[in-house]
Amino acid sequence: MADADNKSGTGLSGVARQLIFGWAMLGGFVLLAVVAINMASVIGGFFGKPFPGDFELTEVGVAVAAFSFLPWCQISGGNVTADIFTAGASKRAVAFFTLLGSLVALLFSVILIWRMYAGMLDQKEYGYTTAILQFPHWMAFVPILISLALLALASAVTLRENFNSVVKG
């Protein structure tokens, strides 16, 4: 069963990978939109018509994009590692450390979901908005919470895959 549901793109892991990849691509488009807004603001500034609220949209867009990349980094193994410490270790030891990393990522993602959700509710309750565009702060939390949920999913998938690697040796 584990071999049929692995990194090859089949089963639940494959569906999770496709969903997470699509979310990361969406984050990339958000980042491209931020760049376009900044370009429009700079060019407009030359003609006395800068893009209003460009820094507010940049702030929200970069945060949303950065969080959207976290699940992809986790599921693709793109997180930073300290290979110097494991260069001479066995494959099983490396798999064990990777398993621990997946467990820590899962725990942190759950804690972040909990606290970011509370933060979103606070922002909504207080009615905080951006100064120029009057964009409600809490709305930026929604895609970030989706990213964190996908990070938890990615962590669970990599945890399972790494558990199988540790068990099989």
Backbone torsions as a table, in degrees:
resi	resn	phi	psi	omega
1	MET	NA	-44.8	-177.8
2	ALA	-63.5	-34.7	-179.3
3	ASP	-69.3	-31.5	179.7
4	ALA	-77.6	-17.8	-175.6
5	ASP	-121.0	63.1	-174.5
6	ASN	-123.5	-154.3	-176.0
7	LYS	-70.5	-4.1	-176.3
8	SER	-73.9	-9.6	177.7
9	GLY	101.1	15.9	179.1
10	THR	-110.9	160.7	175.8
11	GLY	68.0	-160.9	-177.9
12	LEU	-62.2	-40.0	178.1
13	SER	-62.2	-40.2	179.3
14	GLY	-65.7	-41.7	177.6
15	VAL	-63.9	-43.4	178.8
16	ALA	-61.0	-43.9	179.7
17	ARG	-61.6	-43.1	179.6
18	GLN	-65.4	-43.4	178.7
19	LEU	-62.4	-45.0	-179.1
20	ILE	-67.7	-38.8	176.8
21	PHE	-63.1	-44.6	177.9
22	GLY	-60.5	-39.9	178.7
23	TRP	-65.9	-40.6	178.2
24	ALA	-65.3	-38.7	176.8
25	MET	-63.7	-40.2	176.6
26	LEU	-61.2	-41.1	175.6
27	GLY	-61.7	-35.9	176.5
28	GLY	-64.9	-38.9	177.0
29	PHE	-67.5	-35.9	175.5
30	VAL	-61.4	-43.9	179.0
31	LEU	-63.5	-39.6	175.8
32	LEU	-63.3	-37.8	177.1
33	ALA	-64.2	-39.1	177.4
34	VAL	-61.5	-43.8	178.7
35	VAL	-62.4	-43.4	179.6
36	ALA	-62.9	-40.8	178.4
37	ILE	-62.8	-43.0	179.4
38	ASN	-66.9	-38.3	176.2
39	MET	-63.3	-44.1	179.1
40	ALA	-62.3	-37.5	179.9
41	SER	-67.9	-42.5	179.6
42	VAL	-66.6	-47.0	-179.9
43	ILE	-65.0	-42.5	177.5
44	GLY	-63.4	-33.7	178.0
45	GLY	-61.0	-33.5	177.5
46	PHE	-64.5	-26.9	-178.3
47	PHE	-105.9	12.2	177.7
48	GLY	78.2	14.3	-179.9
49	LYS	-133.1	71.7	178.2
50	PRO	-68.6	161.0	179.2
51	PHE	-72.8	117.0	-177.7
52	PRO	-69.1	133.5	177.7
53	GLY	76.7	18.7	-177.4
54	ASP	-60.1	-39.4	-178.8
55	PHE	-70.1	-30.6	177.0
56	GLU	-67.7	-44.8	178.5
57	LEU	-67.1	-34.5	176.9
58	THR	-64.4	-45.7	-179.7
59	GLU	-58.5	-48.6	-179.2
60	VAL	-69.4	-46.3	-176.7
61	GLY	-62.1	-42.9	179.9
62	VAL	-67.0	-39.6	178.2
63	ALA	-63.1	-46.7	179.7
64	VAL	-62.2	-44.5	-179.6
65	ALA	-63.8	-45.8	-178.8
66	ALA	-59.8	-44.0	179.2
67	PHE	-67.7	-31.6	-178.9
68	SER	-68.8	-21.4	179.9
69	PHE	-84.6	-19.7	-176.8
70	LEU	-58.5	-46.4	179.5
71	PRO	-61.9	-37.6	179.3
72	TRP	-65.8	-41.5	177.2
73	CYS	-59.2	-40.1	-178.5
74	GLN	-68.9	-49.9	-173.1
75	ILE	-74.7	-24.9	-179.7
76	SER	-93.7	-1.9	-178.8
77	GLY	74.5	26.4	-176.5
78	GLY	-90.6	4.5	177.9
79	ASN	-72.7	155.8	-179.9
80	VAL	-67.8	134.7	177.5
81	THR	-129.0	159.7	178.5
82	ALA	-104.2	77.5	-176.2
83	ASP	-63.6	-21.7	-179.2
84	ILE	-61.3	-30.6	-179.2
85	PHE	-81.1	-21.2	-176.7
86	THR	-114.0	8.0	-176.5
87	ALA	-57.8	-37.1	-178.9
88	GLY	-98.6	4.8	-176.9
89	ALA	-81.1	157.7	177.6
90	SER	-71.9	164.0	178.4
91	LYS	-60.7	-36.0	-179.8
92	ARG	-67.1	-39.7	178.5
93	ALA	-66.3	-43.3	177.5
94	VAL	-61.9	-42.1	178.2
95	ALA	-62.6	-37.5	178.5
96	PHE	-64.9	-44.8	178.4
97	PHE	-65.1	-36.9	176.7
98	THR	-66.7	-37.6	175.2
99	LEU	-60.4	-44.9	177.8
100	LEU	-62.1	-40.9	177.6
101	GLY	-61.5	-40.7	178.1
102	SER	-66.3	-37.9	178.2
103	LEU	-65.3	-44.5	177.9
104	VAL	-62.8	-42.7	178.7
105	ALA	-61.7	-40.3	178.6
106	LEU	-64.2	-45.7	-179.8
107	LEU	-63.5	-45.2	179.2
108	PHE	-64.6	-38.4	179.7
109	SER	-65.2	-38.6	177.9
110	VAL	-66.4	-43.4	177.5
111	ILE	-62.3	-43.2	179.8
112	LEU	-65.4	-38.1	176.7
113	ILE	-60.2	-47.5	-179.1
114	TRP	-58.0	-50.8	-175.2
115	ARG	-74.6	-37.3	178.6
116	MET	-68.4	-34.8	176.6
117	TYR	-64.2	-43.9	176.7
118	ALA	-61.9	-40.7	177.8
119	GLY	-63.7	-40.0	178.1
120	MET	-62.6	-44.0	179.1
121	LEU	-62.6	-39.7	176.8
122	ASP	-62.5	-46.5	-179.8
123	GLN	-61.2	-39.2	179.7
124	LYS	-68.8	-43.2	-179.0
125	GLU	-63.0	-41.6	-178.5
126	TYR	-79.5	-14.8	178.4
127	GLY	70.9	29.7	179.1
128	TYR	-64.6	135.7	175.8
129	THR	-134.5	164.6	175.3
130	THR	-73.5	157.4	-172.3
131	ALA	-68.5	-43.2	-172.5
132	ILE	-92.7	-52.5	-175.3
133	LEU	-85.7	-11.3	-177.5
134	GLN	57.9	35.6	177.9
135	PHE	-77.6	123.5	180.0
136	PRO	-63.6	126.5	-179.0
137	HIS	-56.9	-38.4	-173.1
138	TRP	-61.7	-26.4	-178.2
139	MET	-65.0	-28.6	178.4
140	ALA	-69.1	-23.6	-179.2
141	PHE	-70.8	-27.7	-175.5
142	VAL	-60.3	-55.9	178.6
143	PRO	-65.9	-28.0	177.6
144	ILE	-67.8	-40.6	176.9
145	LEU	-65.5	-37.3	175.4
146	ILE	-62.7	-42.8	177.8
147	SER	-60.4	-42.2	-180.0
148	LEU	-67.9	-35.9	175.8
149	ALA	-65.1	-39.9	176.7
150	LEU	-68.8	-32.1	174.3
151	LEU	-64.2	-41.3	176.6
152	ALA	-62.3	-42.6	177.4
153	LEU	-62.4	-46.6	179.3
154	ALA	-61.0	-40.4	179.1
155	SER	-65.2	-39.8	178.4
156	ALA	-65.6	-40.9	178.5
157	VAL	-63.7	-47.9	-179.1
158	THR	-69.1	-31.1	176.1
159	LEU	-62.5	-45.5	179.2
160	ARG	-64.9	-44.3	179.7
161	GLU	-62.9	-42.7	-179.2
162	ASN	-71.9	-32.2	175.1
163	PHE	-61.7	-44.6	178.0
164	ASN	-62.3	-36.8	178.1
165	SER	-66.7	-38.9	179.6
166	VAL	-68.2	-44.0	-177.9
167	VAL	-65.6	-42.7	-178.8
168	LYS	-74.8	-22.3	178.5
169	GLY	83.8	NA	NA
